[in-house]
Amino acid sequence: MTKNPLILIVLTLLTTQALAQTETQLTDDGTWQTTTTAPLNPDAQIMADAQKYIAQGNPGKAVSKLSNWLEKNKRSRSNHIAQAYYLRGLAHLENDREYKALFDFELVIRDFSDSEYYAKAVQREYDIAKLYLAGLKRRFLGVRFESGRPIAEELLIRTQERLPGSQIAETAALDLANHYYNQRQLKLAAEMYEIFRINHPDSRNIRYAMLREIECNIARFKGPRYDGSGLLDAKLLIEQYTRKYPGESIRSGITQGLDAWIDESAAQQALDTAKWYLKTNDLPSAKFILARLLRRHPATIAADQAIDLMLKHDWLSFQNDSQQTSNDSE
């Protein structure tokens, strides 16, 4: 029998459709009448045989039979061409040749977008992507040692593009975001969580994605000497999260803790900038930065240090603060 339970389910559904069937019904006169569907034509029989071989654990024979049929019929108008490529892809997948299977599934997706096998081929490619993300290596010269993760990432992106708005597209988007997060590719992860939020606003995972995006933006901040744009993104998203889920925000307290950390980090970055201006003897710029730090982040440790510096240079006065407030339009 087939080694892959998923393929067995797929084949059961396909075979049920392909094989001739009998049906027994009770007639009006009280007798039972059995009817039989028309026998399969030769092409349909090839498809049914291929499904049977895969289900019986003989995918190699299915590949051979389908390849012979495709060689003779791939340029014909047969209604079974898309099915043949799809089944051969299944046979390759069952035969532990998932990379070969991708070529057949891609052909179905590219050339038979109006076929019933289009969405099925996309689903199978998604299944292969999950195998690679789980650690399956690609074969090279018969040995599995090459990472399949780049292919998995591409397949997850294509899944979203090919079936937009579907459940599988939503799942693929979250899978890719989580993959980037687990690989500590935080910028890509933040972008993917944002794409997930935009494309699937009604998903039950939307709060999870928002919190993960906040976490990624915060984690990207390496210190006061580095780009702090991620902190601003995180702060704006926390405000959005708090407005959208006020009860959850209060109950968990998670956004309050993150917001306090962001506030302190941004203040430290401003303080570091002011110290650099002091070091280069650019006193007006240092004074401006320190005053803005006190207005924006008054309840931080950095604000206490800013007060000490302003007192040292005799810059702390109500008059100066008032003037600086009117000049600072941000």
C-alpha positions as CSV (number, residue, x, y, z in Angstrom):
1,M,0.0,0.0,0.0
2,T,1.0,3.6,-0.4
3,K,3.3,4.9,2.3
4,N,1.8,8.4,2.4
5,P,-1.6,8.6,4.1
6,L,-2.4,12.0,2.5
7,I,-1.8,10.5,-1.0
8,L,-4.0,7.5,-0.1
9,I,-6.9,9.9,0.8
10,V,-6.4,11.8,-2.5
11,L,-6.3,8.6,-4.5
12,T,-9.5,7.3,-2.8
13,L,-11.4,10.3,-3.9
14,L,-10.0,10.2,-7.4
15,T,-10.6,6.5,-7.9
16,T,-14.1,6.8,-6.7
17,Q,-14.7,9.3,-9.5
18,A,-12.9,7.3,-12.2
19,L,-14.1,3.7,-11.8
20,A,-17.3,2.4,-13.2
21,Q,-20.0,2.1,-10.5
22,T,-23.2,0.2,-9.9
23,E,-26.2,1.6,-8.1
24,T,-29.3,-0.3,-6.7
25,Q,-32.6,1.6,-6.2
26,L,-36.0,0.6,-5.1
27,T,-38.5,1.3,-7.9
28,D,-42.1,2.4,-7.6
29,D,-43.4,-1.1,-8.1
30,G,-41.4,-2.4,-5.1
31,T,-38.7,-4.1,-7.0
32,W,-34.9,-3.5,-6.8
33,Q,-33.2,-2.3,-9.9
34,T,-29.4,-2.2,-10.4
35,T,-27.8,0.2,-12.9
36,T,-24.2,0.4,-14.0
37,T,-22.4,3.4,-15.3
38,A,-20.8,3.3,-18.8
39,P,-17.4,1.5,-18.9
40,L,-14.4,3.7,-18.9
41,N,-12.8,4.8,-22.2
42,P,-9.2,3.8,-22.8
43,D,-7.7,7.1,-21.6
44,A,-9.8,7.1,-18.4
45,Q,-8.8,3.5,-17.8
46,I,-5.1,4.6,-17.9
47,M,-5.8,7.2,-15.3
48,A,-7.7,4.6,-13.1
49,D,-4.9,2.1,-13.5
50,A,-2.3,4.7,-12.5
51,Q,-4.3,5.6,-9.4
52,K,-4.5,1.9,-8.5
53,Y,-0.7,1.4,-8.9
54,I,0.0,4.3,-6.6
55,A,-2.5,3.1,-4.0
56,Q,-1.0,-0.4,-4.1
57,G,2.5,1.0,-3.4
58,N,3.8,0.7,-6.9
59,P,4.3,4.4,-8.0
60,G,7.1,3.5,-10.4
61,K,4.7,1.5,-12.6
62,A,2.3,4.5,-12.4
63,V,5.0,6.8,-13.6
64,S,5.9,4.5,-16.5
65,K,2.3,4.1,-17.6
66,L,1.6,7.8,-17.4
67,S,4.8,8.9,-19.1
68,N,4.1,6.6,-22.0
69,W,0.5,7.9,-22.3
70,L,1.7,11.6,-22.1
71,E,4.4,11.0,-24.7
72,K,1.6,10.0,-27.1
73,N,-1.1,12.4,-26.0
74,K,0.5,15.6,-24.5
75,R,-0.1,17.5,-27.7
76,S,-3.6,16.2,-28.2
77,R,-6.9,17.7,-27.0
78,S,-7.5,14.9,-24.5
79,N,-9.4,16.0,-21.3
80,H,-7.1,13.8,-19.3
81,I,-3.8,15.6,-19.8
82,A,-4.0,17.8,-16.7
83,Q,-5.0,14.7,-14.7
84,A,-2.1,12.7,-16.1
85,Y,0.5,15.3,-15.1
86,Y,-1.1,15.6,-11.7
87,L,-1.2,11.8,-11.1
88,R,2.4,11.5,-12.3
89,G,3.3,14.2,-9.8
90,L,1.6,12.2,-7.0
91,A,3.5,9.1,-8.1
92,H,6.8,10.9,-8.0
93,L,5.9,12.2,-4.5
94,E,5.0,8.7,-3.3
95,N,8.2,7.4,-4.8
96,D,10.2,9.9,-2.6
97,R,11.0,12.1,-5.6
98,E,9.3,15.3,-4.4
99,Y,11.5,17.6,-6.5
100,K,10.5,15.7,-9.7
101,A,6.9,16.0,-8.6
102,L,7.2,19.8,-8.6
103,F,7.8,19.9,-12.3
104,D,4.5,18.1,-13.0
105,F,2.6,20.1,-10.5
106,E,4.0,23.3,-12.0
107,L,3.0,22.3,-15.4
108,V,-0.6,21.7,-14.3
109,I,-0.6,25.1,-12.6
110,R,1.0,26.9,-15.5
111,D,-0.9,25.4,-18.4
112,F,-4.2,24.2,-16.9
113,S,-5.4,27.0,-14.6
114,D,-9.0,26.3,-15.5
115,S,-8.7,22.6,-14.6
116,E,-10.0,21.0,-11.5
117,Y,-6.5,19.9,-10.8
118,Y,-5.1,23.4,-10.5
119,A,-6.0,23.9,-6.9
120,K,-5.0,20.3,-6.1
121,A,-1.5,20.9,-7.6
122,V,-1.1,24.1,-5.5
123,Q,-2.1,22.1,-2.4
124,R,0.5,19.4,-3.3
125,E,3.2,22.0,-3.7
126,Y,2.3,23.4,-0.4
127,D,2.7,19.9,1.1
128,I,6.2,19.7,-0.4
129,A,7.1,23.1,1.0
130,K,6.1,21.8,4.5
131,L,8.3,18.8,4.1
132,Y,11.3,21.0,3.2
133,L,10.6,23.4,6.1
134,A,10.5,20.4,8.4
135,G,14.1,19.6,7.5
136,L,13.8,17.3,4.4
137,K,17.0,17.8,2.3
138,R,17.0,17.9,-1.5
139,R,18.6,15.1,-3.4
140,F,21.8,15.8,-5.3
141,L,23.4,12.9,-7.2
142,G,21.1,10.6,-5.3
143,V,22.1,11.9,-1.8
144,R,20.0,14.2,0.3
145,F,22.2,16.9,1.7
146,E,21.1,20.2,0.0
147,S,18.7,22.5,2.0
148,G,15.2,22.6,0.6
149,R,14.3,25.8,2.6
150,P,14.8,28.3,-0.3
151,I,12.4,26.2,-2.4
152,A,10.0,26.0,0.4
153,E,10.0,29.8,0.9
154,E,9.3,30.3,-2.9
155,L,6.5,27.7,-2.8
156,L,4.8,29.3,0.1
157,I,4.9,32.7,-1.7
158,R,3.5,31.1,-4.8
159,T,0.7,29.4,-2.8
160,Q,-0.5,32.8,-1.7
161,E,-0.3,34.3,-5.1
162,R,-2.1,31.4,-6.8
163,L,-5.0,31.0,-4.4
164,P,-5.5,34.5,-2.9
165,G,-8.0,34.7,-0.1
166,S,-8.2,31.0,0.4
167,Q,-7.6,29.1,3.6
168,I,-4.4,27.5,2.2
169,A,-3.1,31.0,1.3
170,E,-3.7,32.2,4.9
171,T,-2.0,29.1,6.3
172,A,1.0,29.5,3.9
173,A,1.4,33.2,4.8
174,L,1.5,32.4,8.5
175,D,3.8,29.4,7.9
176,L,6.3,31.6,6.0
177,A,6.2,34.3,8.7
178,N,6.8,31.8,11.4
179,H,9.6,30.2,9.4
180,Y,11.4,33.6,9.1
181,Y,10.8,34.2,12.8
182,N,12.3,30.8,13.7
183,Q,15.3,31.5,11.5
184,R,15.7,34.9,13.2
185,Q,15.3,36.7,9.9
186,L,13.4,39.3,11.8
187,K,13.0,42.0,9.1
188,L,11.5,39.4,6.7
189,A,9.3,38.0,9.5
190,A,7.9,41.4,10.4
191,E,7.1,42.1,6.8
192,M,5.4,38.8,6.4
193,Y,3.3,39.2,9.6
194,E,2.3,42.6,8.2
195,I,1.3,41.0,4.8
196,F,-0.7,38.4,6.8
197,R,-2.6,41.1,8.7
198,I,-3.4,43.0,5.5
199,N,-4.5,40.1,3.4
200,H,-6.3,38.2,6.2
201,P,-7.8,40.8,8.6
202,D,-10.6,38.5,9.8
203,S,-8.3,35.5,10.6
204,R,-8.5,34.0,14.1
205,N,-4.7,34.4,14.2
206,I,-4.7,38.2,13.6
207,R,-3.8,39.0,17.3
208,Y,-1.0,36.5,17.3
209,A,0.4,38.0,14.1
210,M,0.2,41.5,15.5
211,L,2.1,40.6,18.6
212,R,4.7,38.7,16.7
213,E,5.2,41.7,14.4
214,I,5.7,43.9,17.4
215,E,8.2,41.5,18.9
216,C,10.1,41.3,15.6
217,N,10.4,45.1,15.2
218,I,11.6,45.4,18.8
219,A,14.1,42.6,18.5
220,R,15.6,44.3,15.4
221,F,16.7,47.2,17.5
222,K,20.3,46.6,18.3
223,G,20.9,49.6,20.5
224,P,21.0,53.5,20.6
225,R,23.7,53.7,17.9
226,Y,21.6,51.8,15.3
227,D,18.5,52.5,13.2
228,G,15.4,52.9,15.5
229,S,12.7,52.8,12.8
230,G,11.6,49.4,14.0
231,L,10.8,50.8,17.4
232,L,8.5,53.4,15.8
233,D,6.8,50.7,13.8
234,A,6.4,48.7,17.0
235,K,5.0,51.6,19.0
236,L,2.4,52.4,16.3
237,L,1.3,48.8,16.1
238,I,1.0,48.6,19.9
239,E,-1.3,51.6,19.8
240,Q,-3.3,49.9,17.0
241,Y,-3.5,46.7,19.0
242,T,-4.6,48.5,22.1
243,R,-7.4,50.3,20.2
244,K,-8.6,47.1,18.5
245,Y,-8.3,44.8,21.6
246,P,-8.6,47.0,24.7
247,G,-9.8,44.3,27.0
248,E,-7.1,41.9,26.0
249,S,-4.4,44.6,26.3
250,I,-5.5,45.4,29.9
251,R,-6.0,41.8,30.9
252,S,-2.6,40.6,29.7
253,G,-0.6,43.7,30.3
254,I,1.7,42.7,27.5
255,T,1.4,45.9,25.5
256,Q,2.1,48.0,28.5
257,G,5.4,46.2,29.1
258,L,6.4,46.4,25.5
259,D,5.5,50.1,25.3
260,A,7.6,50.9,28.4
261,W,10.6,49.1,26.9
262,I,10.2,50.9,23.6
263,D,9.9,54.2,25.4
264,E,13.1,53.6,27.3
265,S,15.0,52.4,24.2
266,A,13.9,55.4,22.1
267,A,15.0,57.7,25.0
268,Q,18.4,56.0,25.3
269,Q,18.8,56.5,21.5
270,A,18.0,60.2,21.8
271,L,20.4,60.5,24.8
272,D,23.2,58.9,22.9
273,T,22.6,61.3,20.0
274,A,22.7,64.3,22.4
275,K,26.0,63.0,23.9
276,W,27.5,62.8,20.5
277,Y,26.6,66.4,19.7
278,L,28.1,67.4,23.1
279,K,31.3,65.6,22.2
280,T,31.5,67.4,18.8
281,N,30.8,70.7,20.6
282,D,27.5,71.2,18.7
283,L,25.7,72.6,21.8
284,P,22.5,73.9,20.1
285,S,21.8,70.4,18.6
286,A,22.5,68.7,21.9
287,K,20.2,71.1,23.8
288,F,17.4,70.5,21.2
289,I,17.7,66.7,21.4
290,L,17.7,66.7,25.3
291,A,14.7,69.0,25.5
292,R,12.8,66.8,23.1
293,L,13.8,63.7,25.0
294,L,12.3,65.1,28.2
295,R,9.0,66.0,26.5
296,R,8.6,62.6,24.7
297,H,10.0,60.2,27.3
298,P,9.7,61.9,30.7
299,A,9.3,58.7,32.7
300,T,12.5,57.0,31.6
301,I,16.0,56.5,33.1
302,A,17.4,58.4,30.1
303,A,15.3,61.4,31.0
304,D,16.9,61.5,34.4
305,Q,20.3,61.6,32.8
306,A,19.1,64.2,30.3
307,I,18.1,66.5,33.2
308,D,21.5,66.1,34.8
309,L,23.2,67.2,31.5
310,M,20.8,70.1,31.0
311,L,21.4,71.3,34.6
312,K,25.2,71.0,34.0
313,H,25.0,73.3,31.0
314,D,22.3,75.6,32.6
315,W,19.8,74.8,29.9
316,L,16.9,73.8,32.0
317,S,14.4,76.7,32.3
318,F,10.7,77.1,31.8
319,Q,11.4,79.8,29.2
320,N,13.7,77.5,27.2
321,D,11.3,74.6,27.4
322,S,8.4,76.9,26.1
323,Q,10.4,78.1,23.2
324,Q,11.7,74.7,22.3
325,T,8.1,73.3,22.4
326,S,6.9,75.9,19.9
327,N,9.9,75.1,17.6
328,D,9.5,71.3,17.7
329,S,6.7,70.6,15.3
330,E,7.1,66.8,15.6
